[in-house]
Amino acid sequence: MSTPDGWLLIFAIIQALSLVGIALAAGLLYRRSKGLTHLAAAPRRELQRMASTTQHLGAYAAHSGRQLGDHARRLRQVLQRRWETVRRVMEEIRRPAREEVPAVTRTLREGVAQTRAWSGRLARLRRAAFAAAPPRRRE
């Protein structure tokens, strides 16, 4: 065997050993990646659970928000109806009072005038009774 053929044979053996080393390294990397995949499985499941919980929480918050909005709208409607009723009742109470105050005042003034007239008549009657009565004896 000539020298160049020897060199070729040595390089072929080195190349074959390199391929074996690369295959061994690939096998080790594959096993390591399997272990890392197993290690990453627990955090991945936790992240999926958190994402699912977040989605459920978002849906619940949206539903609760809609319910709160509906409740607030119904409450506003009820309060508005009650306010309108109270305002209408107060207006009905106030309107006759405005119309009746002058009439009541007039009636009271007439009553006061009649009372004064009777008081005057009774005072005159009393004076006449004292004047007609015999004088009292003082003992």
C-alpha positions as CSV (number, residue, x, y, z in Angstrom):
1,M,0.0,0.0,0.0
2,S,1.4,3.3,-1.0
3,T,1.6,6.3,1.2
4,P,-1.3,8.2,-0.3
5,D,-3.5,5.1,0.0
6,G,-2.5,4.9,3.7
7,W,-3.4,8.5,4.2
8,L,-6.7,7.9,2.6
9,L,-7.4,4.9,4.8
10,I,-6.4,6.9,7.9
11,F,-8.7,9.8,6.9
12,A,-11.5,7.3,6.2
13,I,-11.1,5.7,9.6
14,I,-11.1,9.2,11.3
15,Q,-14.2,10.1,9.3
16,A,-15.9,6.9,10.4
17,L,-15.0,7.5,14.0
18,S,-16.2,11.1,13.7
19,L,-19.5,9.8,12.3
20,V,-19.8,7.4,15.3
21,G,-19.0,10.3,17.6
22,I,-21.6,12.5,16.0
23,A,-24.2,9.6,16.2
24,L,-23.4,9.1,19.9
25,A,-23.7,12.9,20.5
26,A,-27.0,12.9,18.6
27,G,-28.2,10.0,20.8
28,L,-27.2,11.8,24.0
29,L,-28.9,15.0,22.8
30,Y,-32.0,13.1,21.9
31,R,-32.2,11.5,25.4
32,R,-31.5,14.9,27.0
33,S,-34.2,16.5,24.9
34,K,-36.7,13.8,26.0
35,G,-35.8,14.6,29.6
36,L,-36.2,18.3,29.0
37,T,-39.5,17.7,27.3
38,H,-40.6,15.7,30.4
39,L,-39.4,18.6,32.6
40,A,-41.2,21.1,30.5
41,A,-44.5,19.1,30.6
42,A,-45.4,20.2,34.1
43,P,-45.0,23.9,33.5
44,R,-46.8,23.5,30.1
45,R,-49.8,21.9,31.9
46,E,-49.8,24.6,34.5
47,L,-49.8,27.3,31.8
48,Q,-52.7,25.6,30.0
49,R,-54.6,25.4,33.3
50,M,-53.9,29.0,34.0
51,A,-55.1,30.0,30.5
52,S,-58.2,28.0,31.0
53,T,-58.9,29.6,34.4
54,T,-58.3,33.0,32.9
55,Q,-60.8,32.3,30.1
56,H,-63.4,31.1,32.6
57,L,-62.7,34.2,34.8
58,G,-63.1,36.5,31.8
59,A,-66.4,34.9,30.8
60,Y,-67.7,35.1,34.4
61,A,-66.6,38.8,34.7
62,A,-68.3,39.6,31.4
63,H,-71.5,37.8,32.5
64,S,-71.4,39.5,35.9
65,G,-70.9,42.9,34.3
66,R,-73.9,42.4,32.0
67,Q,-76.0,41.3,35.0
68,L,-74.9,44.4,36.9
69,G,-75.7,46.7,34.0
70,D,-79.1,45.1,33.6
71,H,-79.8,45.5,37.3
72,A,-78.6,49.1,37.4
73,R,-80.9,49.9,34.3
74,R,-83.9,48.3,36.0
75,L,-83.2,50.1,39.3
76,R,-82.9,53.4,37.4
77,Q,-86.3,52.8,35.7
78,V,-88.0,51.9,39.0
79,L,-86.6,55.0,40.7
80,Q,-87.6,57.2,37.7
81,R,-91.1,55.8,37.9
82,R,-91.3,56.4,41.6
83,W,-89.9,60.0,41.2
84,E,-92.5,60.7,38.5
85,T,-95.3,59.4,40.8
86,V,-94.1,61.5,43.7
87,R,-93.8,64.6,41.5
88,R,-97.3,64.1,40.1
89,V,-98.8,63.5,43.6
90,M,-97.1,66.6,44.9
91,E,-98.3,68.6,42.0
92,E,-101.9,67.4,42.6
93,I,-101.6,68.3,46.3
94,R,-100.1,71.8,45.5
95,R,-102.5,72.8,42.8
96,P,-105.7,72.6,45.0
97,A,-103.9,74.3,47.9
98,R,-103.1,77.2,45.6
99,E,-106.7,77.5,44.6
100,E,-108.2,77.0,48.1
101,V,-105.9,79.3,50.1
102,P,-107.8,82.5,49.0
103,A,-111.2,80.9,49.6
104,V,-110.1,79.7,53.1
105,T,-108.7,83.2,53.9
106,R,-111.9,84.8,52.8
107,T,-114.0,82.4,54.9
108,L,-111.8,83.0,58.0
109,R,-112.1,86.8,57.5
110,E,-115.8,86.5,57.3
111,G,-115.9,84.3,60.5
112,V,-113.7,86.8,62.3
113,A,-116.0,89.7,61.2
114,Q,-119.1,87.7,62.4
115,T,-117.4,86.9,65.7
116,R,-116.6,90.6,66.2
117,A,-120.1,91.6,65.4
118,W,-121.5,89.1,67.9
119,S,-119.0,90.2,70.5
120,G,-120.1,93.8,70.0
121,R,-123.8,92.8,70.4
122,L,-123.1,90.8,73.5
123,A,-121.1,93.7,75.0
124,R,-124.0,96.1,74.4
125,L,-126.4,93.5,75.8
126,R,-124.3,93.2,79.0
127,R,-124.1,96.9,79.5
128,A,-127.9,97.1,79.0
129,A,-128.3,94.3,81.6
130,F,-126.1,96.0,84.1
131,A,-127.9,99.3,83.6
132,A,-131.3,97.7,84.1
133,A,-130.4,95.7,87.1
134,P,-131.0,97.0,90.6
135,P,-127.8,98.2,92.3
136,R,-126.2,95.6,94.6
137,R,-125.8,96.1,98.2
138,R,-122.4,95.9,99.6
139,E,-122.2,94.4,103.0
